[in-house]
Amino acid sequence: MTTTLRPAEPLRHNPDGTRSQRYAVCVNSRPVGEIHLGTSPSLGDSVARIIDLRIAEPDRRRGRGTVAALAAEEAARGWGCVQLEALVPVAADAALSLFRTLGYTVRNRGMEKRLGGTPPALPPGSRARPMTGEEFDAWLEAERERFARTWTDLGIPEDAARAKSHDDHARLLPHGLATEGMRFSVLEHDGSPVGSLWVALQEGRAFVFDVQSYPAHRGRGHGRSLMLLAERQATDSGRPVLGLNVFAGNTPAETLYTSLGYETVTYSLSKPLL
């Protein structure tokens, strides 16, 4: 029996600038599922994403999803994409196994921690203060460059990575330091600045967008103190959950977050389209 994809709709050009198309997964012309393919809203036309892949229960565990995902790669190549990505919940064991078998690797993962009602204390000698406007301007310039470099290191074309960095920061921080719901802090220890923190107070949770110990002060536990500060800010604002993103290969950060009780909730997987 032959598994193929059949367009279920015309190619869509969406208001956000992305393209997308739904396909029926067919076995000898019999529909057995659906796959939804699109381009990335944040990385542009060079990166495609599998938005959804579903196979009907009677036809699962027969390789239909594998063939559909491979066919989606061909469709993405036809769009001129150089990379394909998928976001998979941590509990979706079958999907994780399928994508890993096909050569996808973990690019980054989302982690969360449910917080108690009492904010944690900072270590003796550590205190937090709001970031000044001058500090924010210097931070933002460096952060845009660092963020773009992270994506180019992951195989994203430089122009797409720089566009993502610019657009993401412009979208998240339309009013800069004064953007509502954003907290920018500097951690001091014994009177010296040792790190910075960017926390977003979102609906139902808080999210750590950036946390960094300054190079001269690394290896002294200030990263942990910054994360405790993030928990304090989330708890004080009534957010019961604190989320974050960590890129694959950042072992010190992964170790720190795990030791603090964060759990993985999603995997972002990617595969180059050679």
C-alpha positions in Angstrom: 0.0 0.0 0.0 1.2 3.5 -0.9 1.1 6.5 1.5 0.9 9.9 -0.1 0.0 13.5 0.6 -2.9 15.2 -1.2 -3.4 18.9 -0.9 -6.6 19.6 1.1 -6.6 23.3 0.4 -4.8 25.8 -1.8 -1.5 27.3 -0.5 -2.4 30.1 1.9 -0.6 33.4 2.2 -1.4 34.5 5.8 -1.7 38.0 7.1 1.4 37.5 9.3 3.5 36.9 6.2 3.7 33.1 6.5 2.6 30.5 4.1 0.7 27.3 5.0 -1.1 24.4 3.5 -3.1 21.4 4.8 -2.6 18.0 3.2 -4.6 14.8 3.5 -2.5 11.7 4.3 -3.8 9.0 2.0 -3.2 5.3 1.6 -4.1 4.2 -1.9 -6.3 7.4 -2.1 -8.0 6.6 1.2 -7.7 9.5 3.7 -6.1 8.3 7.0 -5.0 11.6 8.5 -3.8 15.2 8.0 -0.7 17.2 8.1 -0.5 21.0 8.3 2.7 22.6 7.0 3.7 26.2 7.3 6.6 28.6 7.3 7.9 30.0 10.6 6.2 33.3 11.8 9.5 34.3 13.5 12.2 32.9 11.3 10.7 33.7 7.9 10.4 31.7 4.7 13.7 29.9 5.1 12.3 27.7 7.9 9.2 25.5 7.6 7.3 23.9 10.5 5.0 21.0 10.9 2.1 22.7 12.7 0.1 19.5 13.1 0.3 15.8 12.1 -2.5 13.4 12.9 -3.1 9.8 11.8 -6.5 8.2 12.5 -6.3 5.5 15.3 -6.9 2.4 13.1 -4.0 3.4 10.8 -1.4 4.3 13.5 1.8 2.3 14.1 2.0 1.4 10.4 4.5 4.0 9.3 1.9 6.4 7.9 3.1 9.3 10.1 6.7 8.7 9.1 5.9 8.7 5.4 3.8 11.9 5.8 6.6 13.7 7.6 9.1 12.7 4.9 6.7 13.9 2.2 6.4 17.2 4.2 10.1 17.6 3.9 9.8 17.5 0.1 7.1 20.0 0.2 9.2 22.3 2.4 12.1 22.0 0.0 9.8 23.0 -2.8 9.0 26.2 -0.9 12.8 26.9 -0.7 13.1 26.2 3.0 16.5 25.1 4.5 15.2 23.8 7.8 12.1 22.1 9.2 10.9 22.4 12.8 8.2 20.9 15.1 7.0 21.7 18.6 6.2 18.6 20.6 4.7 18.3 24.1 6.9 16.3 26.4 4.1 13.7 26.9 3.8 12.9 23.2 6.2 10.0 23.2 5.1 8.6 19.8 5.7 12.0 18.1 9.1 12.4 19.8 10.2 9.0 18.7 9.0 9.6 15.1 10.9 12.9 14.7 14.0 11.6 16.3 14.0 8.6 14.0 13.8 10.9 11.1 16.9 12.9 12.2 15.4 15.8 14.1 17.3 17.0 17.1 16.3 19.1 20.1 17.0 22.7 19.4 15.5 24.1 22.6 12.9 23.2 25.2 10.3 24.9 27.3 10.5 24.4 31.0 8.1 25.4 33.8 8.0 25.4 37.6 4.9 25.7 39.8 5.6 28.2 42.6 4.7 28.1 46.2 3.0 31.0 47.9 6.1 32.2 49.7 8.7 34.0 47.7 12.3 32.7 48.2 14.8 34.8 50.0 18.0 36.0 48.2 21.3 34.9 49.6 23.0 37.2 52.2 24.8 40.1 50.5 22.5 40.0 47.4 19.9 42.6 46.5 18.0 43.5 43.4 17.2 46.9 41.9 15.4 48.1 38.8 17.6 48.5 35.7 18.4 52.1 34.8 17.6 53.6 31.3 21.3 53.7 30.5 21.8 50.1 31.5 18.8 49.1 29.5 20.1 50.7 26.3 23.4 48.9 26.6 21.7 45.6 27.5 19.3 45.8 24.6 22.1 46.4 22.0 24.1 43.5 23.3 21.0 41.3 23.7 19.9 41.8 20.1 23.4 40.8 18.8 23.6 37.8 21.2 20.2 36.5 20.3 20.9 36.8 16.5 24.2 34.9 17.0 22.4 32.1 18.9 20.1 31.5 15.9 22.9 31.6 13.3 24.8 29.1 15.4 21.7 26.9 15.0 21.9 27.0 11.2 19.5 29.9 10.5 20.6 32.2 7.7 22.2 35.4 9.2 19.7 37.8 7.6 16.7 35.7 9.0 18.4 35.5 12.4 19.0 39.2 12.6 15.4 40.0 11.4 14.0 37.6 14.1 16.1 39.3 16.8 15.0 42.8 15.7 11.3 41.8 15.3 11.0 39.8 18.5 12.5 42.6 20.6 10.4 45.2 18.9 7.2 43.2 19.4 7.9 42.3 23.0 9.2 45.8 24.0 7.3 48.4 22.1 8.0 51.0 24.8 11.4 49.8 25.8 12.1 49.8 29.5 8.7 51.2 30.2 6.8 48.3 28.4 3.9 47.2 30.6 4.3 43.8 32.3 8.1 43.7 31.8 10.5 43.7 34.7 14.2 44.5 34.1 16.4 44.1 37.2 20.1 44.2 38.1 21.3 41.9 40.8 24.0 43.3 43.1 26.2 41.4 45.5 28.1 43.2 48.2 27.3 46.4 46.3 28.6 45.3 42.9 26.4 44.6 39.9 26.8 40.8 39.1 23.9 40.0 36.7 20.7 41.1 35.0 17.2 39.6 34.6 14.3 40.1 32.2 10.9 38.7 33.4 7.6 39.1 31.6 4.4 39.0 33.7 2.0 37.2 31.3 -1.6 36.0 31.8 -1.5 33.2 34.3 2.2 32.9 34.5 5.6 34.7 34.4 8.3 34.0 31.9 12.1 34.5 32.1 13.2 35.9 28.7 16.8 36.6 29.7 19.0 35.8 32.7 22.7 36.4 32.7 25.5 36.6 35.2 28.2 39.1 34.2 31.3 37.3 32.9 33.6 38.5 35.7 31.2 37.1 38.3 30.3 33.7 36.9 30.7 30.5 38.8 29.8 32.1 42.1 26.1 31.1 42.3 24.7 34.4 41.0 22.7 32.6 38.3 20.8 30.7 41.0 20.2 34.0 42.8 18.9 35.6 39.7 16.4 32.7 39.2 15.3 33.1 42.9 14.7 36.7 42.1 12.6 35.7 39.1 10.5 33.4 41.4 10.1 36.3 43.9 8.8 38.6 41.2 6.4 36.0 39.8 5.1 35.1 43.3 4.7 38.8 44.3 2.7 39.4 41.1 0.4 36.5 41.8 1.7 34.3 39.0 1.7 30.6 40.1 3.9 29.4 37.3 7.3 30.5 36.0 8.4 29.4 32.5 11.6 29.7 30.5 13.3 28.5 27.4 16.7 26.8 27.3 18.7 26.0 24.1 20.2 22.6 23.6 23.9 22.4 24.7 23.6 25.0 27.4 24.4 22.4 30.0 25.1 24.7 33.0 21.7 26.4 32.5 19.9 23.0 32.1 21.6 21.7 35.3 20.6 24.9 37.2 17.0 24.8 36.1 16.6 21.1 36.9 18.1 21.6 40.3 15.6 24.4 41.0 12.7 22.1 40.2 11.9 23.1 36.6 10.4 20.5 34.4 10.4 20.2 30.6 7.0 20.7 29.0 7.8 21.1 25.3 10.6 20.2 22.9 11.4 22.3 19.8 12.9 20.0 17.3 14.6 20.9 14.0 16.2 19.2 11.0 18.2 20.8 8.2 16.9 20.2 4.7 20.0 19.4 2.7 
